[in-house]
Amino acid sequence: MVTPDNEGVVRLVNINGLLTREQAANYLQVPGKTLARWATERVGPRYLKVGKHARYRLADLDAWLDENYADEEDAA
């Protein structure tokens, strides 16, 4: 579950340590369809298949973010 705290910061609340695609998309601040497209193109963060469902670990999302910093050339 994604919940805002008193300051409007989005916090992830999950019991099993896995996020749904929508929760992961909220965390990354992208549409869920974008995350699904990235999965089919194999350009997005790592994910697990639980049956037919994609699940994401917060550590994998953070690692993917760390790997995708724009360098100075990309920013220009």
N, C-alpha and C positions, 0 to 999 in steps of 0.2 A: 504494500500500500504506500502511496506517496501522500504525505501530509505536510501542510505548511505549519511552521512554528509561529510564535508570537511576532517575529520580525519579518515574516513573509518568506523565510528561507525554506526551500523544499527539503524535506527529510524523507529518507526511504525507511520504511518499516517492513522488514520481512523476517519471518521466523526461521526459514530453512536456508537462508543465505543466497537464495537464487531470486533473480528479478525476472518478471515477465518482459516481453518485448516492449509493451507500453510503458512499464516502469523504467526500463533502460532508456527508452526514447525520451521520457520526461527528464531523466537524470542528465542526458546529453543535450537536452533542449533542441531536439529535432523531431519531426513527425515520425510516428510509428512506421509509416509506409517507407520513409527514407531508410530506416534501420533494416526493414525487410529487404529493400532493394540492395543495400550494402551487403547483406548476408548472401544474396544470390550472386552478386558480383565478386564476393570474397574480398571486399575491401574494408569492411567494418570490423568492429571488435569481435574477439572470439566469443563463441556461444556454445552451449550444450544443447543436445536434443534430448528431451524427456518425452518419449513417445513421439508424437508428431509436433510437439511444442518446443519452441526455442526458449532457452533460459540463459540468463547472463549473470556472471559473478561481478560484484562491484569492483573487485581487484582487477579483473580483466578490462572493465570499462576504463578504470583509471590508467592502467598500463597503455591502453590504446590511445587515450588522450595524450599521455606523455610522449608517445612515439610520433604524434601528429602535430607537434608544434610547427607553426609557420616560421620559416627562417626569414632573414632580412630580405632575401631575393623574392620570396613569395609575397611579402607585404608590399613591395613596390609596384 
